[in-house]
Amino acid sequence: MPQTIAVLDFGSQYTQVIARRVRECNVYSKIYHYSTPASELKKDGVCGIILSGGPSSVYSPNAPMPDKALFDLGVPVLGICYGIHLMAVILGGEVVRGQQREYGLGTLEIKSESALFKGVPAKSRVWNSHGDKLLKMPAGYRVVASSENSEFAAIEDEQRRFYGIQFHPEVFHSEYGVEIIRNFLMGICSCVGDWSMANYVDYAVAKIREQVGDKHVILGLSGGVDSSVAAALIHKAIGKQLTCVFVDNGLCRKNEVAAVEKLFKDNFKMDLRTARAEKVFLDALAGVTEPEAKRKIIGKVFIDVFDEEVKRIGDVDFLAQGTLYPDVIESVPIENNPASLIKSHHNVGGLPEKMKLKLLEPLRELFKDEVRKLGRELGLPDSVIWRQPFPGPGLAVRCIGEIRKDYLDILREADAILLEVIKAATDENGKSWYSKVWQSFCVFLPVKTVGVMGDERTYDFVIAIRIVESVDAMTADWARIPYDILARASSRIINEVKGVNRVVYDISSKPPATIEWE
């Protein structure tokens, strides 16, 4: 098992960013729920703990609190923002509501030498986002740095290796944030910094073998990056103990089924079976318009179809899924996590008891860019590794309102044209726009508008084009695609797809919008 830094999540929007920054320093990080017992952290052999920020005040009635025993584990602890407040109140300090909220850029002024700030200038710009502030340090601590609105912007107990900072080093706006995190990892936690995706493969393979033993695994293969990498990783670990099932649910992109069958049957020689279930899904979705209801129906039918496949296969113990960390953080209900539920994912969470299968999610702690690196290590072709993300519920979340086969057929054709145009278009450096952006897809709007084609009046549907730039799907911005490319896509869609007479471009960012429309 690699050296691990535990990141305790108290609901901060930056928790996943902290984990990423640690991994960018070639140290493995794992995000834990804030209530994780210290005994579990000890069992996992963590070599350091980072307490994330969070939206709560430590004095709120339902403020998330960690197991206090984590301060007795003998490993370094770094408290960030809400984390420094927790550290203070648990260890005997005092926190008060600040007279004014400190939000945005501020100046950090280092008062004395500290291993945490090695190589950091005496003054630097940092990003703040807090209302409460430290009033009294716990015994054994000393002030290391201050800011305009906080005398205790950074404190430390060097003997116990406990550190608290009021600002957010993990965000881009903090000038020397990465250096501060690296100092904590290397200089204080004594991390070697030898974690990479190459040795993660060995770790993940060993972990899968330990979890699965001699049992059989079934995996839902969609052809997307996540499920494809999960399939390749599990296949490397247990070979013929894995059976992959591709569910043809009628919600796939054009020619999706044939492409998946060719890749995994021909190239990887996997046991791949295709469940033809389009009618089952479309019948279940008939007349349903509410987005969450559609997702839940798709999830339920997906499990029912899988249950039938399990019965055909026989002896199956595990269901494998390509769940990633952004799926998890967006799908955890508020009563279990201080972050709010954004939307449900049909591939996140428990399974019905009737299915009697255990979950195997080997990618659960990874981000999309890390999954792509893992895919390359496993020998997957670039066409799969660099495929843009595709939602688990498929085209159902890109077909607004009621799901009908004729609507899906229109959407499929329009989407295929857009992808063809985007893949062929290049920037001034000759790079494909498809590889430059995070996602590019069409959305079917069940709205008819008046148009003119030839000399005749038309009354047809609208297609929206959605193209966004992102790193990990937690935030996204609409892509500034050259007008001529958009014009080419619009012209072809209107001319080649029967039933469409208008194309619009979505210029919403996430937040406040989500990437998918539903």
N, C-alpha and C positions, 0 to 999 in steps of 0.2 A: 504494500500500500504506500502511495507517495506521501511525502510530508504534506500535512493538510492544515490550512488556516480555516477556522470556523467563523463564518459571518452570521451573527444572530440577527434575524430580521424583525425589526420593531415597526414595520410598515412604511419605511422610507421609500420615496420614489427612486432613490439612488442605491438601494440595496444591491440590485443586480449589477450596477455600475461598479460598486466596491469589489464584488466578486470578479468582475472582468479585469479590473486593474491589477488585482492580485495575480491572476493567471497571466496577464501580460508581462509580469515580472518572472514568469516561468516557475510559479509556485501554485500548487493545486489548492483551490478554494472550494468550500462547500457551504451552501446556505442552509441554515437550520432555523426552525421556528423558534421564536424568542423564549418559549417555555421549555425548551429541550433540557432534560436533566443533566447536571454536571457529570453524572456517572456515565451517560451516553457519550458525552464529549471525551471523557477520559478513555472509554472503551475504544473510541475511534482513533485515539492517539493524536489528537490535534496538538500542534506545536505553538499555536497562538490563537487568540480570540479577538474578533472585531465586533463591537456593539454598534449596530447601524443607527442612523437617525430615525426619526419617526414624527408623525403629526401630533402626538399626544403631549400633554404636560405631565410631569412625574407626579403631580398632585391631583390629577384627574381621578375620579372614582374608579374608572375602569382602565387606568393606565397599564399598559403591558409591562410586566415585571419578569425578569429572568430568575433562574435558580441562583440564589445568592452563593451557593457552594462553588460556583464557577471561579470565584476569587480565591478559592483554597486549592485549586488544581496545580498551582506552581508554574503556570505558563503565562507569558505576557498577555496583557489585555489592552486594547486600544478602544476607547469610547469616543464616538463621533457624534457631535451635536446632542441629540437625546441621550446618546450613550454616555457622554460626560456627566449629564445630569443624573442618570441612573447610578453611575459609579459613585458620585458624590453622596447621594442620599443613602445608598446602601452601606457605604463605608464611614458615614458619620459627618459628612459635609452638609452644606445647606444651599438650596436653590430657591430663587425668587423669580417672580414675573418681572421682566425688564420694563423700565419706564417707556421704552420705545422698542418696537420690533426691529431687529437687525436683519435686513434682507438684501441680498445682492452683493456687489463687490465691496470689499473693505481692505484695510491695510493691516497686515500682521507685522508686529514688531517684536523680534526675538530679544528677550531680556538676559538670558544666560545660556551657556552651552548645554546641548542635549543631544543624545544619540539620535533622537527622533528628527532633529533638524540639521544633521551633518550635511554640509555642502549647500545649505539654503541661505540666501542673503539675509542680512539683518532686517530688511524690510521687503515685503513682497505682497502681491495682491492675492486675496483669497475670497472664496464664495461663502456667504453666510445665509442661513435660512432658519431663524429661531426667534422665539419670543422670551422664553425663560432664560435665565443666566445664572451662573455660579456666584454665590455670595460668600461662601466660606468653604475652604478646602478641607478634606478629611485629614486626619493626623498622618504625618509622614510624607505629605505632598509638598511641592514647591512650585512657584510660578515660573514658567519657561517663556511665555509670550503673552502679549496683550493686543487688543485691537481698539478701535475708536469707542466701541460700546461695551467692551468686556475687559475687565482687568485680568480675568483668568481665561484668556483665549486658548492657552495651552498649559497644562499642568502635568507633573510627573511624580511618581514614587519610584525612584530609580532602583531601590533595593528590591522591591517586589515586582518591578518591571510593569507597572501600571501607568498608562498614559491616557490623558483626556484632552480632546481638542474641540473647540466650539464651532469651528468651520468645517467645510466639506472638501477634503483633499482629493476626493475621487472624481470631482467634476472638472471639466476642461478649463473652466474659468479660474481655478486655483493654479497660479503660475508654477509652483514647485510641488504640486500635489503628488505627482507620481514619485518624486524623489523622497517625499515624506513617507509614503506607503512603502517604498523600497527600503528605506532606512528601518522601518518597523520590522519588515520581513527578514532582511538579511542581517542588519546590525543588532537587532533586539531579539528576534525569534530564532536566529541562527539558521535560517533556511538556506539550503544549498542552491536553490534556483535551477534544478535540473529537470523540472517537469516539462514535458512536451507531449504533443499528440502522439508521437511515435511510441513513447513508453506508456502513454495512457492506453494504447491498444492492448498491451500486455496485461496491464492492471484490469481493464474492463473484461478481457477474455477470461482471466482467472476468476473474476468476480461472478461472471455468468456461469462458469462451470461449477463454482461452489454453490450458487443458488439453485441451479437446475439439476445438478447431479446426473442421473441416468434417465431423467424424465423427458417427456416430449413437449415441444413448444409449437404453438400455432401463431402466425403473425399475419396481420392484415396489411397487404402490400398495395400501396396506392401508386407507386412509381415516382412519388415525390422524393425530395432529398432525405427527409427525416426517416420515412419508413424504409427507403432503399438502403441507407447507411445502417439502420438498425438490423435489417435482414442480413447484410454482408457481415456485420460484426458478430451477430449470433451464429451465423453459418460457420464463420471462422472458429468460433468457440466450440460448437457442438455438432456441426455437420448435419448428418442425416436425421438427427433428433428434431430438426426444424422442418415444419411444413408451412409454406406461405400460401395464403389465400387472397386472390384479388377479387374484390366484390364489384361486379359490374352493376352499379346501382342506378344507372341511367343519368347520373349527375356528373359524369366524367367529361373531360375535354375531348375534342375530336381525335379519333384514332388512338385514344389512350390505351385501350385494352390490348390491342395488337402490339403496341410498342413495349409495354411491360412484359408481355409474354415472351417476346423475342429476346429482350435483354437478359432476363433472369433464367429462362429455360436454356437458351443457347449459350450465353456467356458464363453464367455461374453454375449451371447444371443443378439448380435447386429444385426441390419438390414443390412446384407451383401449380395450384389448382384455381380455376376461375369459376366463381359462383355467379350464374346469370340470374340476377335478381332485380332487374329494372322495373318490372311490373309490380313487384311487392313494394318497393320503395315509393313509386309514383302513386299507387293506390292508397298507401298510408298517408301520403302528403296531400291528397286531393282536398281542395277547399281550405287548406290551412294557410294563413297569411302572417301570423305573428312570428317574428324571427326566433325567439327562444323556443317556442312550441315546435317550430320546424327542426331546430337543432336537436331537441330532445327526442322527437319522433325518429329522426335519422339515426341517432344513437341507439334507440331501442330496437329498431329494425336491424341495424348493423349487428347488434348482439344476437338477435334472433336468428339471423342468417348464419352467423358464426356458430351458434349453438347447433344448427343443423349440420354444418361442416364438421364440427367436433364429433358428432354422433357417427358421421360417415367414416371419419378417420379412425375413431376408436379411442385408444389410450392417449389422451392429451391432458397435461397438468397445468400448463402455463399459457397465458395469452400475452404476446409481446406487442408493444406499441412504441411508436417513435416520438413519444412525448418529450418536448423540450422545456427548458425553464420558463420562457415567456408564456407558454401555455399554462403552466402551473400557477404562476403568480397572478395571471389574469382570471383564473378560475376558482381560486380558493374563497369560499364564502366568508363574510366578514366576521362571523362568530368564531371562526377558526384562525383568522389572520387579521392583523390590524390594517391591512390594505383592503380596499373595497373590491367586490366582484364586478368585473367589467362585462364578461360574457362567459357562457358555459362552453366547454369543448367536449365533444362526445368521446374523445380519447383520453380524458383526464378523470381520475377518480376510481372508485371501487366498481365492482361488477356485481350483477344480481346473484343472489345465493344459488339460484337454480343452475347457474352456469358452472359453478364449482371449479373455477379456474383461478389460479394465482396470477397476479400481474408481474410482467417482466418489462421494465422500462430502462434500458441501458443508457439512454441519452437524456434522462430526466434532469441532470444537473448541467447540461451543456447549452451554449448559445449557438445560433445558426451558423456563424462564421466558424466556430469550433467544429461543428458537425461536418462542414464542408472539408476542413482539414483532415478530419477523421476518415471521411470518404476517400480522399486521395490516398491516405495511408493504406486503405483496404483495397485499392485498385479499381475503384469505380470510375467509369468514363466521365469526362468533363461534361458531357451532355446531361448527365444526372447530377453531378456535383454542383454545377452552376445553374441548375434549373431553378427558376424563381419559385418561391413558396406558393403552395396551393392549399386552400383550406380543407380540413377534414370533411366537412359537410358538402364539399364540392361546389358545383354550380348553384346549389340551392340557396346559398347566401349571396349569390350574384344575380339571382332572379328575384326581383322585388315582388313581394306579395305571393299570390297563388303560384304553385308549381304545376306547370302543364308541359306535356311533351313538345307541343308546337313552340312554346316559348323557349324551352331548352334548346331546341334545334336551331332557332334563330340566334340565340346567344352563342352556341357552339361555333356556328359559321362565322359570326362577327369576331369572336375571340381568336379563332384560328387566323383570320386575316390580320388582326392587330399584331399578333405575335410574329407573323411572317414579315410584316413591315418593320417592326422594331428590331428584329434580328438582322435584317438586311441593312438597316440604317446605321451609319457610322458618324462619329464626331470628327473634329478637325485633325485628330491624331490617328484616325483609322480604327478606333475602338468601337465595337458594337454597342449600341444603346441598350440592348438587352442585358449586357453584362454590367453596364454602368448604373442601372437603376435596380431597386429592390424588387419591385413588382410592377407588372403591366398587364392589365386585364380589362375586359368589358363587363358592364352591368346591364342587364335587361330591365327597362322600365315599362311597366304595363300601362303606359300613357300614350294615347294616340294624338298626333298633331297633324295639322293640315300641311300638305306639301304640293309641289308641282313637279311632275316627271313627264317630260315631253310636253304635250299640250293637255294633259289630263290632271285633274285634281286628285291628290292621294290623301288618305287618312290612315297613317301607319304608325308603328311603334318607334320609341326612342332608345338609342343605345348610348350609355355613358362610358367614356374611357377614363380609367383610373390608372395613373402611373405615379409611383412614389419612390423617394429615396430614403434609405434607412440603413442602420447598422445591425440592429437586433430586433426590430419590430416593436420595441417598447415606445419609441417615438418615430415619427415619419414626417416628411415634407413633400408636397406635390412637386413633381419633376418639371423643370423648365425645358420641356422638349421643344426643339425648333418647330416653328409653325408649318414648315413644308412637310415635315414628317407626319404631324397631326392631320394636315390636309390630305396627304396621300392615304392615310388610314381611313379617314372619314369618307373620302370619295369612293374608295373600294368597297367599304361596308355598305354604303347606300346603293351603289350600283350592282353589287354582287349578292347581297342578302335580301331575299324577297321578304317584305313585311316591315322594312325599316326605311324611314325617310328623313331621319334627323339624328345627328350625333353631337353629343356635348362632352366637354372636358371638365373633370372634377378638380377644383383647385383648393380643396380642403386639406389641412394638415392634421396630424395626430400628436397630441390632443388639439382641439376638442373632438374632432371626428375620429373614428377608428379607420383602419386601412380598408377593411371590408365594409360593405354597406349594411350588412346584417350580421 
